[in-house]
């Protein structure tokens, strides 16, 4: 788009906006202090249905002989 003064305006496309949201989501995934609620909100803004599963880790048993 060109204005009457001859300067060019850059109109953000939906893809550029999505790219920005995906970058924010990716950065939040890397930060340990990000909450599940924040991740869910960021994922939803990208059109991603975030499904998390918690798995308990356990150490070896002492009574295994």
PQR file with spaces between the fields and no chain letter, atoms N, CA, C, O and H, PARSE charges and radii, in Angstrom:
ATOM       1  N    UNK     1       0.846   -1.165    0.000 -0.4000 1.5000
ATOM       2  CA   UNK     1       0.000    0.000    0.000 -0.0000 2.0000
ATOM       3  C    UNK     1       0.897    1.236    0.000  0.5500 1.7000
ATOM       4  O    UNK     1       1.854    1.316    0.770 -0.5500 1.4000
ATOM       5  N    UNK     2       0.588    2.175   -0.850 -0.4000 1.5000
ATOM       6  CA   UNK     2       1.345    3.423   -0.958 -0.0000 2.0000
ATOM       7  C    UNK     2       0.457    4.575   -0.479  0.5500 1.7000
ATOM       8  O    UNK     2      -0.696    4.685   -0.897 -0.5500 1.4000
ATOM       9  H    UNK     2      -0.189    2.109   -1.475  0.4000 1.0000
ATOM      10  N    UNK     3       0.987    5.425    0.390 -0.4000 1.5000
ATOM      11  CA   UNK     3       0.219    6.575    0.883 -0.0000 2.0000
ATOM      12  C    UNK     3       0.347    7.725   -0.102  0.5500 1.7000
ATOM      13  O    UNK     3       1.114    7.653   -1.062 -0.5500 1.4000
ATOM      14  H    UNK     3       1.923    5.335    0.730  0.4000 1.0000
ATOM      15  N    UNK     4      -0.420    8.797    0.146 -0.4000 1.5000
ATOM      16  CA   UNK     4      -0.377    9.970   -0.738 -0.0000 2.0000
ATOM      17  C    UNK     4       0.978   10.671   -0.690  0.5500 1.7000
ATOM      18  O    UNK     4       1.306   11.442   -1.592 -0.5500 1.4000
ATOM      19  H    UNK     4      -1.044    8.856    0.925  0.4000 1.0000
ATOM      20  N    UNK     5       1.760   10.415    0.340 -0.4000 1.5000
ATOM      21  CA   UNK     5       3.091   11.022    0.460 -0.0000 2.0000
ATOM      22  C    UNK     5       4.167   10.146   -0.165  0.5500 1.7000
ATOM      23  O    UNK     5       5.348   10.489   -0.116 -0.5500 1.4000
ATOM      24  H    UNK     5       1.494    9.789    1.073  0.4000 1.0000
ATOM      25  N    UNK     6       3.772    9.010   -0.755 -0.4000 1.5000
ATOM      26  CA   UNK     6       4.727    8.143   -1.427 -0.0000 2.0000
ATOM      27  C    UNK     6       5.434    7.164   -0.514  0.5500 1.7000
ATOM      28  O    UNK     6       6.306    6.419   -0.961 -0.5500 1.4000
ATOM      29  H    UNK     6       2.813    8.731   -0.795  0.4000 1.0000
ATOM      30  N    UNK     7       5.070    7.154    0.762 -0.4000 1.5000
ATOM      31  CA   UNK     7       5.704    6.199    1.670 -0.0000 2.0000
ATOM      32  C    UNK     7       4.939    4.883    1.624  0.5500 1.7000
ATOM      33  O    UNK     7       3.737    4.851    1.360 -0.5500 1.4000
ATOM      34  H    UNK     7       4.362    7.759    1.125  0.4000 1.0000
ATOM      35  N    UNK     8       5.649    3.820    1.882 -0.4000 1.5000
ATOM      36  CA   UNK     8       5.047    2.500    1.808 -0.0000 2.0000
ATOM      37  C    UNK     8       4.692    2.009    3.210  0.5500 1.7000
ATOM      38  O    UNK     8       5.525    2.044    4.116 -0.5500 1.4000
ATOM      39  H    UNK     8       6.625    3.846    2.096  0.4000 1.0000
ATOM      40  N    UNK     9       3.472    1.560    3.382 -0.4000 1.5000
ATOM      41  CA   UNK     9       3.038    0.986    4.650 -0.0000 2.0000
ATOM      42  C    UNK     9       3.108   -0.531    4.553  0.5500 1.7000
ATOM      43  O    UNK     9       2.776   -1.120    3.524 -0.5500 1.4000
ATOM      44  H    UNK     9       2.795    1.531    2.646  0.4000 1.0000
ATOM      45  N    UNK    10       3.535   -1.135    5.616 -0.4000 1.5000
ATOM      46  CA   UNK    10       3.565   -2.598    5.654 -0.0000 2.0000
ATOM      47  C    UNK    10       2.357   -3.074    6.439  0.5500 1.7000
ATOM      48  O    UNK    10       2.218   -2.762    7.621 -0.5500 1.4000
ATOM      49  H    UNK    10       3.805   -0.657    6.452  0.4000 1.0000
ATOM      50  N    UNK    11       1.490   -3.822    5.791 -0.4000 1.5000
ATOM      51  CA   UNK    11       0.330   -4.364    6.476 -0.0000 2.0000
ATOM      52  C    UNK    11       0.673   -5.785    6.917  0.5500 1.7000
ATOM      53  O    UNK    11       1.082   -6.626    6.116 -0.5500 1.4000
ATOM      54  H    UNK    11       1.604   -4.076    4.831  0.4000 1.0000
ATOM      55  N    UNK    12       0.496   -6.024    8.205 -0.4000 1.5000
ATOM      56  CA   UNK    12       0.811   -7.346    8.740 -0.0000 2.0000
ATOM      57  C    UNK    12      -0.195   -8.359    8.215  0.5500 1.7000
ATOM      58  O    UNK    12      -1.404   -8.129    8.224 -0.5500 1.4000
ATOM      59  H    UNK    12       0.164   -5.341    8.855  0.4000 1.0000
ATOM      60  N    UNK    13       0.325   -9.459    7.770 -0.4000 1.5000
ATOM      61  CA   UNK    13      -0.555  -10.533    7.324 -0.0000 2.0000
ATOM      62  C    UNK    13      -0.875  -11.435    8.507  0.5500 1.7000
ATOM      63  O    UNK    13      -0.214  -11.387    9.545 -0.5500 1.4000
ATOM      64  H    UNK    13       1.307   -9.647    7.763  0.4000 1.0000
ATOM      65  N    UNK    14      -1.880  -12.239    8.332 -0.4000 1.5000
ATOM      66  CA   UNK    14      -2.248  -13.201    9.380 -0.0000 2.0000
ATOM      67  C    UNK    14      -1.106  -14.166    9.636  0.5500 1.7000
ATOM      68  O    UNK    14      -0.917  -14.601   10.772 -0.5500 1.4000
ATOM      69  H    UNK    14      -2.416  -12.279    7.490  0.4000 1.0000
ATOM      70  N    UNK    15      -0.332  -14.517    8.603 -0.4000 1.5000
ATOM      71  CA   UNK    15       0.794  -15.430    8.774 -0.0000 2.0000
ATOM      72  C    UNK    15       1.892  -14.799    9.629  0.5500 1.7000
ATOM      73  O    UNK    15       2.505  -15.479   10.452 -0.5500 1.4000
ATOM      74  H    UNK    15      -0.485  -14.164    7.679  0.4000 1.0000
ATOM      75  N    UNK    16       2.140  -13.517    9.442 -0.4000 1.5000
ATOM      76  CA   UNK    16       3.137  -12.837   10.271 -0.0000 2.0000
ATOM      77  C    UNK    16       2.691  -12.794   11.725  0.5500 1.7000
ATOM      78  O    UNK    16       3.490  -13.003   12.637 -0.5500 1.4000
ATOM      79  H    UNK    16       1.642  -12.964    8.774  0.4000 1.0000
ATOM      80  N    UNK    17       1.420  -12.522   11.927 -0.4000 1.5000
ATOM      81  CA   UNK    17       0.881  -12.487   13.282 -0.0000 2.0000
ATOM      82  C    UNK    17       0.958  -13.867   13.935  0.5500 1.7000
ATOM      83  O    UNK    17       1.337  -13.988   15.100 -0.5500 1.4000
ATOM      84  H    UNK    17       0.771  -12.352   11.185  0.4000 1.0000
ATOM      85  N    UNK    18       0.598  -14.899   13.186 -0.4000 1.5000
ATOM      86  CA   UNK    18       0.700  -16.265   13.700 -0.0000 2.0000
ATOM      87  C    UNK    18       2.147  -16.612   14.028  0.5500 1.7000
ATOM      88  O    UNK    18       2.421  -17.237   15.053 -0.5500 1.4000
ATOM      89  H    UNK    18       0.290  -14.801   12.239  0.4000 1.0000
ATOM      90  N    UNK    19       3.067  -16.210   13.168 -0.4000 1.5000
ATOM      91  CA   UNK    19       4.489  -16.458   13.412 -0.0000 2.0000
ATOM      92  C    UNK    19       4.953  -15.849   14.722  0.5500 1.7000
ATOM      93  O    UNK    19       5.692  -16.480   15.478 -0.5500 1.4000
ATOM      94  H    UNK    19       2.844  -15.702   12.336  0.4000 1.0000
ATOM      95  N    UNK    20       4.522  -14.629   14.992 -0.4000 1.5000
ATOM      96  CA   UNK    20       4.877  -13.967   16.249 -0.0000 2.0000
ATOM      97  C    UNK    20       4.324  -14.728   17.452  0.5500 1.7000
ATOM      98  O    UNK    20       5.008  -14.899   18.461 -0.5500 1.4000
ATOM      99  H    UNK    20       3.921  -14.117   14.378  0.4000 1.0000
ATOM     100  N    UNK    21       3.073  -15.185   17.328 -0.4000 1.5000
ATOM     101  CA   UNK    21       2.458  -15.936   18.433 -0.0000 2.0000
ATOM     102  C    UNK    21       3.167  -17.271   18.642  0.5500 1.7000
ATOM     103  O    UNK    21       3.356  -17.699   19.781 -0.5500 1.4000
ATOM     104  H    UNK    21       2.517  -15.046   16.508  0.4000 1.0000
ATOM     105  N    UNK    22       3.562  -17.932   17.551 -0.4000 1.5000
ATOM     106  CA   UNK    22       4.280  -19.207   17.667 -0.0000 2.0000
ATOM     107  C    UNK    22       5.646  -19.017   18.331  0.5500 1.7000
ATOM     108  O    UNK    22       6.082  -19.857   19.117 -0.5500 1.4000
ATOM     109  H    UNK    22       3.409  -17.585   16.626  0.4000 1.0000
ATOM     110  N    UNK    23       6.308  -17.921   18.014 -0.4000 1.5000
ATOM     111  CA   UNK    23       7.597  -17.628   18.638 -0.0000 2.0000
ATOM     112  C    UNK    23       7.422  -17.425   20.137  0.5500 1.7000
ATOM     113  O    UNK    23       8.198  -17.955   20.932 -0.5500 1.4000
ATOM     114  H    UNK    23       5.954  -17.238   17.375  0.4000 1.0000
ATOM     115  N    UNK    24       6.392  -16.648   20.532 -0.4000 1.5000
ATOM     116  CA   UNK    24       6.138  -16.434   21.962 -0.0000 2.0000
ATOM     117  C    UNK    24       5.832  -17.763   22.665  0.5500 1.7000
ATOM     118  O    UNK    24       6.291  -17.995   23.784 -0.5500 1.4000
ATOM     119  H    UNK    24       5.762  -16.217   19.886  0.4000 1.0000
ATOM     120  N    UNK    25       5.061  -18.627   22.010 -0.4000 1.5000
ATOM     121  CA   UNK    25       4.742  -19.934   22.577 -0.0000 2.0000
ATOM     122  C    UNK    25       6.015  -20.768   22.742  0.5500 1.7000
ATOM     123  O    UNK    25       6.223  -21.383   23.788 -0.5500 1.4000
ATOM     124  H    UNK    25       4.688  -18.438   21.101  0.4000 1.0000
ATOM     125  N    UNK    26       6.846  -20.788   21.735 -0.4000 1.5000
ATOM     126  CA   UNK    26       8.103  -21.535   21.798 -0.0000 2.0000
ATOM     127  C    UNK    26       9.022  -21.038   22.902  0.5500 1.7000
ATOM     128  O    UNK    26       9.650  -21.834   23.600 -0.5500 1.4000
ATOM     129  H    UNK    26       6.677  -20.288   20.885  0.4000 1.0000
ATOM     130  N    UNK    27       9.099  -19.734   23.056 -0.4000 1.5000
ATOM     131  CA   UNK    27       9.932  -19.171   24.121 -0.0000 2.0000
ATOM     132  C    UNK    27       9.380  -19.545   25.486  0.5500 1.7000
ATOM     133  O    UNK    27      10.144  -19.849   26.402 -0.5500 1.4000
ATOM     134  H    UNK    27       8.588  -19.088   22.489  0.4000 1.0000
ATOM     135  N    UNK    28       8.061  -19.525   25.629 -0.4000 1.5000
ATOM     136  CA   UNK    28       7.444  -19.882   26.908 -0.0000 2.0000
ATOM     137  C    UNK    28       7.693  -21.350   27.246  0.5500 1.7000
ATOM     138  O    UNK    28       7.855  -21.695   28.417 -0.5500 1.4000
ATOM     139  H    UNK    28       7.441  -19.278   24.885  0.4000 1.0000
ATOM     140  N    UNK    29       7.723  -22.214   26.237 -0.4000 1.5000
ATOM     141  CA   UNK    29       7.998  -23.639   26.475 -0.0000 2.0000
ATOM     142  C    UNK    29       9.393  -23.848   27.055  0.5500 1.7000
ATOM     143  O    UNK    29       9.613  -24.792   27.815 -0.5500 1.4000
ATOM     144  H    UNK    29       7.591  -21.934   25.286  0.4000 1.0000
ATOM     145  N    UNK    30      10.319  -22.992   26.708 -0.4000 1.5000
ATOM     146  CA   UNK    30      11.705  -23.120   27.163 -0.0000 2.0000
ATOM     147  C    UNK    30      11.912  -22.604   28.579  0.5500 1.7000
ATOM     148  O    UNK    30      12.907  -22.954   29.214 -0.5500 1.4000
ATOM     149  H    UNK    30      10.140  -22.226   26.091  0.4000 1.0000
ATOM     150  N    UNK    31      11.003  -21.784   29.089 -0.4000 1.5000
ATOM     151  CA   UNK    31      11.190  -21.164   30.389 -0.0000 2.0000
ATOM     152  C    UNK    31      10.512  -21.976   31.482  0.5500 1.7000
ATOM     153  O    UNK    31       9.301  -22.191   31.431 -0.5500 1.4000
ATOM     154  H    UNK    31      10.195  -21.500   28.573  0.4000 1.0000
ATOM     155  N    UNK    32      11.277  -22.429   32.471 -0.4000 1.5000
ATOM     156  CA   UNK    32      10.713  -23.293   33.513 -0.0000 2.0000
ATOM     157  C    UNK    32       9.658  -22.624   34.388  0.5500 1.7000
ATOM     158  O    UNK    32       8.845  -23.317   34.999 -0.5500 1.4000
ATOM     159  H    UNK    32      12.261  -22.254   32.513  0.4000 1.0000
ATOM     160  N    UNK    33       9.653  -21.302   34.463 -0.4000 1.5000
ATOM     161  CA   UNK    33       8.683  -20.625   35.325 -0.0000 2.0000
ATOM     162  C    UNK    33       7.331  -20.398   34.642  0.5500 1.7000
ATOM     163  O    UNK    33       6.405  -19.882   35.269 -0.5500 1.4000
ATOM     164  H    UNK    33      10.314  -20.739   33.966  0.4000 1.0000
ATOM     165  N    UNK    34       7.204  -20.776   33.363 -0.4000 1.5000
ATOM     166  CA   UNK    34       5.940  -20.617   32.654 -0.0000 2.0000
ATOM     167  C    UNK    34       4.917  -21.592   33.226  0.5500 1.7000
ATOM     168  O    UNK    34       5.196  -22.782   33.370 -0.5500 1.4000
ATOM     169  H    UNK    34       7.956  -21.195   32.853  0.4000 1.0000
ATOM     170  N    UNK    35       3.740  -21.084   33.548 -0.4000 1.5000
ATOM     171  CA   UNK    35       2.701  -21.936   34.123 -0.0000 2.0000
ATOM     172  C    UNK    35       1.939  -22.682   33.019  0.5500 1.7000
ATOM     173  O    UNK    35       1.984  -22.305   31.848 -0.5500 1.4000
ATOM     174  H    UNK    35       3.513  -20.117   33.431  0.4000 1.0000
ATOM     175  N    UNK    36       1.249  -23.734   33.418 -0.4000 1.5000
ATOM     176  CA   UNK    36       0.431  -24.495   32.485 -0.0000 2.0000
ATOM     177  C    UNK    36      -0.656  -23.598   31.895  0.5500 1.7000
ATOM     178  O    UNK    36      -0.965  -23.689   30.707 -0.5500 1.4000
ATOM     179  H    UNK    36       1.212  -24.041   34.369  0.4000 1.0000
ATOM     180  N    UNK    37      -1.231  -22.733   32.725 -0.4000 1.5000
ATOM     181  CA   UNK    37      -2.250  -21.814   32.239 -0.0000 2.0000
ATOM     182  C    UNK    37      -1.723  -20.880   31.167  0.5500 1.7000
ATOM     183  O    UNK    37      -2.407  -20.609   30.180 -0.5500 1.4000
ATOM     184  H    UNK    37      -0.980  -22.659   33.690  0.4000 1.0000
ATOM     185  N    UNK    38      -0.506  -20.386   31.362 -0.4000 1.5000
ATOM     186  CA   UNK    38       0.097  -19.503   30.366 -0.0000 2.0000
ATOM     187  C    UNK    38       0.363  -20.254   29.066  0.5500 1.7000
ATOM     188  O    UNK    38       0.102  -19.743   27.977 -0.5500 1.4000
ATOM     189  H    UNK    38       0.049  -20.606   32.164  0.4000 1.0000
ATOM     190  N    UNK    39       0.885  -21.474   29.191 -0.4000 1.5000
ATOM     191  CA   UNK    39       1.140  -22.278   27.996 -0.0000 2.0000
ATOM     192  C    UNK    39      -0.153  -22.573   27.245  0.5500 1.7000
ATOM     193  O    UNK    39      -0.197  -22.506   26.016 -0.5500 1.4000
ATOM     194  H    UNK    39       1.096  -21.890   30.076  0.4000 1.0000
ATOM     195  N    UNK    40      -1.198  -22.898   27.990 -0.4000 1.5000
ATOM     196  CA   UNK    40      -2.486  -23.199   27.369 -0.0000 2.0000
ATOM     197  C    UNK    40      -3.013  -21.984   26.620  0.5500 1.7000
ATOM     198  O    UNK    40      -3.501  -22.108   25.497 -0.5500 1.4000
ATOM     199  H    UNK    40      -1.161  -22.953   28.988  0.4000 1.0000
ATOM     200  N    UNK    41      -2.916  -20.823   27.230 -0.4000 1.5000
ATOM     201  CA   UNK    41      -3.388  -19.596   26.599 -0.0000 2.0000
ATOM     202  C    UNK    41      -2.594  -19.284   25.329  0.5500 1.7000
ATOM     203  O    UNK    41      -3.174  -18.944   24.297 -0.5500 1.4000
ATOM     204  H    UNK    41      -2.519  -20.722   28.142  0.4000 1.0000
ATOM     205  N    UNK    42      -1.276  -19.400   25.409 -0.4000 1.5000
ATOM     206  CA   UNK    42      -0.431  -19.140   24.240 -0.0000 2.0000
ATOM     207  C    UNK    42      -0.708  -20.143   23.129  0.5500 1.7000
ATOM     208  O    UNK    42      -0.770  -19.771   21.957 -0.5500 1.4000
ATOM     209  H    UNK    42      -0.805  -19.676   26.248  0.4000 1.0000
ATOM     210  N    UNK    43      -0.874  -21.410   23.489 -0.4000 1.5000
ATOM     211  CA   UNK    43      -1.172  -22.444   22.495 -0.0000 2.0000
ATOM     212  C    UNK    43      -2.502  -22.154   21.814  0.5500 1.7000
ATOM     213  O    UNK    43      -2.613  -22.256   20.593 -0.5500 1.4000
ATOM     214  H    UNK    43      -0.824  -21.712   24.440  0.4000 1.0000
ATOM     215  N    UNK    44      -3.507  -21.794   22.598 -0.4000 1.5000
ATOM     216  CA   UNK    44      -4.827  -21.494   22.036 -0.0000 2.0000
ATOM     217  C    UNK    44      -4.758  -20.316   21.067  0.5500 1.7000
ATOM     218  O    UNK    44      -5.461  -20.305   20.055 -0.5500 1.4000
ATOM     219  H    UNK    44      -3.417  -21.711   23.590  0.4000 1.0000
ATOM     220  N    UNK    45      -3.919  -19.326   21.367 -0.4000 1.5000
ATOM     221  CA   UNK    45      -3.800  -18.172   20.476 -0.0000 2.0000
ATOM     222  C    UNK    45      -3.178  -18.547   19.132  0.5500 1.7000
ATOM     223  O    UNK    45      -3.295  -17.811   18.152 -0.5500 1.4000
ATOM     224  H    UNK    45      -3.349  -19.335   22.188  0.4000 1.0000
ATOM     225  N    UNK    46      -2.510  -19.713   19.104 -0.4000 1.5000
ATOM     226  CA   UNK    46      -1.906  -20.217   17.856 -0.0000 2.0000
ATOM     227  C    UNK    46      -2.801  -21.243   17.168  0.5500 1.7000
ATOM     228  O    UNK    46      -2.452  -21.759   16.106 -0.5500 1.4000
ATOM     229  H    UNK    46      -2.415  -20.311   19.900  0.4000 1.0000
ATOM     230  N    UNK    47      -3.949  -21.539   17.767 -0.4000 1.5000
ATOM     231  CA   UNK    47      -4.819  -22.563   17.202 -0.0000 2.0000
ATOM     232  C    UNK    47      -4.392  -23.965   17.557  0.5500 1.7000
ATOM     233  O    UNK    47      -4.752  -24.922   16.872 -0.5500 1.4000
ATOM     234  H    UNK    47      -4.232  -21.120   18.630  0.4000 1.0000
ATOM     235  N    UNK    48      -3.617  -24.097   18.636 -0.4000 1.5000
ATOM     236  CA   UNK    48      -3.108  -25.396   19.076 -0.0000 2.0000
ATOM     237  C    UNK    48      -3.879  -25.832   20.309  0.5500 1.7000
ATOM     238  O    UNK    48      -4.023  -25.066   21.262 -0.5500 1.4000
ATOM     239  H    UNK    48      -3.324  -23.319   19.193  0.4000 1.0000
ATOM     240  N    UNK    49      -4.379  -27.070   20.290 -0.4000 1.5000
ATOM     241  CA   UNK    49      -5.033  -27.636   21.467 -0.0000 2.0000
ATOM     242  C    UNK    49      -3.947  -28.337   22.284  0.5500 1.7000
ATOM     243  O    UNK    49      -3.485  -29.419   21.922 -0.5500 1.4000
ATOM     244  H    UNK    49      -4.262  -27.692   19.516  0.4000 1.0000
ATOM     245  N    UNK    50      -3.552  -27.715   23.375 -0.4000 1.5000
ATOM     246  CA   UNK    50      -2.468  -28.240   24.197 -0.0000 2.0000
ATOM     247  C    UNK    50      -3.001  -29.315   25.130  0.5500 1.7000
ATOM     248  O    UNK    50      -3.923  -29.071   25.908 -0.5500 1.4000
ATOM     249  H    UNK    50      -3.928  -26.836   23.669  0.4000 1.0000
ATOM     250  N    UNK    51      -2.420  -30.501   25.048 -0.4000 1.5000
ATOM     251  CA   UNK    51      -2.802  -31.606   25.923 -0.0000 2.0000
ATOM     252  C    UNK    51      -1.550  -32.032   26.679  0.5500 1.7000
ATOM     253  O    UNK    51      -0.558  -32.440   26.074 -0.5500 1.4000
ATOM     254  H    UNK    51      -1.671  -30.699   24.416  0.4000 1.0000
ATOM     255  N    UNK    52      -1.603  -31.934   27.994 -0.4000 1.5000
ATOM     256  CA   UNK    52      -0.460  -32.291   28.829 -0.0000 2.0000
ATOM     257  C    UNK    52      -0.767  -33.557   29.606  0.5500 1.7000
ATOM     258  O    UNK    52      -1.912  -33.813   29.978 -0.5500 1.4000
ATOM     259  H    UNK    52      -2.409  -31.603   28.485  0.4000 1.0000
ATOM     260  N    UNK    53       0.268  -34.342   29.843 -0.4000 1.5000
ATOM     261  CA   UNK    53       0.117  -35.566   30.614 -0.0000 2.0000
ATOM     262  C    UNK    53       1.249  -35.589   31.635  0.5500 1.7000
ATOM     263  O    UNK    53       2.408  -35.351   31.295 -0.5500 1.4000
ATOM     264  H    UNK    53       1.198  -34.134   29.541  0.4000 1.0000
ATOM     265  N    UNK    54       0.907  -35.874   32.871 -0.4000 1.5000
ATOM     266  CA   UNK    54       1.924  -35.964   33.922 -0.0000 2.0000
ATOM     267  C    UNK    54       2.253  -37.436   34.166  0.5500 1.7000
ATOM     268  O    UNK    54       1.360  -38.275   34.280 -0.5500 1.4000
ATOM     269  H    UNK    54      -0.035  -36.067   33.147  0.4000 1.0000
ATOM     270  N    UNK    55       3.528  -37.728   34.242 -0.4000 1.5000
ATOM     271  CA   UNK    55       3.988  -39.082   34.498 -0.0000 2.0000
ATOM     272  C    UNK    55       4.901  -39.042   35.712  0.5500 1.7000
ATOM     273  O    UNK    55       5.873  -38.286   35.746 -0.5500 1.4000
ATOM     274  H    UNK    55       4.254  -37.046   34.149  0.4000 1.0000
ATOM     275  N    UNK    56       4.587  -39.850   36.694 -0.4000 1.5000
ATOM     276  CA   UNK    56       5.418  -39.899   37.904 -0.0000 2.0000
ATOM     277  C    UNK    56       6.649  -40.763   37.636  0.5500 1.7000
ATOM     278  O    UNK    56       6.561  -41.854   37.073 -0.5500 1.4000
ATOM     279  H    UNK    56       3.798  -40.464   36.666  0.4000 1.0000
ATOM     280  N    UNK    57       7.782  -40.243   38.054 -0.4000 1.5000
ATOM     281  CA   UNK    57       9.008  -41.026   37.965 -0.0000 2.0000
ATOM     282  C    UNK    57       9.278  -41.633   39.324  0.5500 1.7000
ATOM     283  O    UNK    57       9.071  -40.996   40.357 -0.5500 1.4000
ATOM     284  H    UNK    57       7.854  -39.357   38.512  0.4000 1.0000
ATOM     285  N    UNK    58       9.736  -42.854   39.315 -0.4000 1.5000
ATOM     286  CA   UNK    58      10.064  -43.481   40.603 -0.0000 2.0000
ATOM     287  C    UNK    58      11.450  -44.083   40.511  0.5500 1.7000
ATOM     288  O    UNK    58      11.887  -44.532   39.451 -0.5500 1.4000
ATOM     289  H    UNK    58       9.903  -43.372   38.476  0.4000 1.0000
ATOM     290  N    UNK    59      12.124  -44.082   41.631 -0.4000 1.5000
ATOM     291  CA   UNK    59      13.452  -44.668   41.703 -0.0000 2.0000
ATOM     292  C    UNK    59      13.364  -46.175   41.832  0.5500 1.7000
ATOM     293  O    UNK    59      12.272  -46.738   41.917 -0.5500 1.4000
ATOM     294  H    UNK    59      11.769  -43.717   42.492  0.4000 1.0000
ATOM     295  N    UNK    60      14.504  -46.821   41.847 -0.4000 1.5000
ATOM     296  CA   UNK    60      14.524  -48.272   42.032 -0.0000 2.0000
ATOM     297  C    UNK    60      14.087  -48.666   43.429  0.5500 1.7000
ATOM     298  O    UNK    60      14.229  -47.892   44.376 -0.5500 1.4000
ATOM     299  H    UNK    60      15.391  -46.364   41.778  0.4000 1.0000
ATOM     300  N    UNK    61      13.565  -49.853   43.553 -0.4000 1.5000
ATOM     301  CA   UNK    61      13.110  -50.337   44.871 -0.0000 2.0000
ATOM     302  C    UNK    61      14.276  -50.960   45.602  0.5500 1.7000
ATOM     303  O    UNK    61      15.139  -51.597   44.999 -0.5500 1.4000
ATOM     304  H    UNK    61      13.450  -50.482   42.784  0.4000 1.0000
ATOM     305  N    UNK    62      14.293  -50.766   46.932 -0.4000 1.5000
ATOM     306  CA   UNK    62      15.380  -51.304   47.744 -0.0000 2.0000
ATOM     307  C    UNK    62      15.170  -52.796   48.053  0.5500 1.7000
ATOM     308  O    UNK    62      16.129  -53.489   48.393 -0.5500 1.4000
ATOM     309  H    UNK    62      13.592  -50.249   47.423  0.4000 1.0000
ATOM     310  N    UNK    63      13.940  -53.297   47.941 -0.4000 1.5000
ATOM     311  CA   UNK    63      13.692  -54.686   48.302 -0.0000 2.0000
ATOM     312  C    UNK    63      13.862  -55.658   47.141  0.5500 1.7000
ATOM     313  O    UNK    63      13.548  -56.841   47.276 -0.5500 1.4000
ATOM     314  H    UNK    63      13.160  -52.734   47.666  0.4000 1.0000
ATOM     315  N    UNK    64      14.360  -55.170   45.992 -0.4000 1.5000
ATOM     316  CA   UNK    64      14.640  -56.062   44.855 -0.0000 2.0000
ATOM     317  C    UNK    64      15.930  -56.808   45.141  0.5500 1.7000
ATOM     318  O    UNK    64      17.000  -56.204   45.220 -0.5500 1.4000
ATOM     319  H    UNK    64      14.615  -54.210   45.882  0.4000 1.0000
ATOM     320  N    UNK    65      15.829  -58.116   45.294 -0.4000 1.5000
ATOM     321  CA   UNK    65      17.026  -58.909   45.595 -0.0000 2.0000
ATOM     322  C    UNK    65      17.238  -59.955   44.558  0.5500 1.7000
ATOM     323  O    UNK    65      18.197  -60.722   44.642 -0.5500 1.4000
ATOM     324  H    UNK    65      14.960  -58.606   45.230  0.4000 1.0000
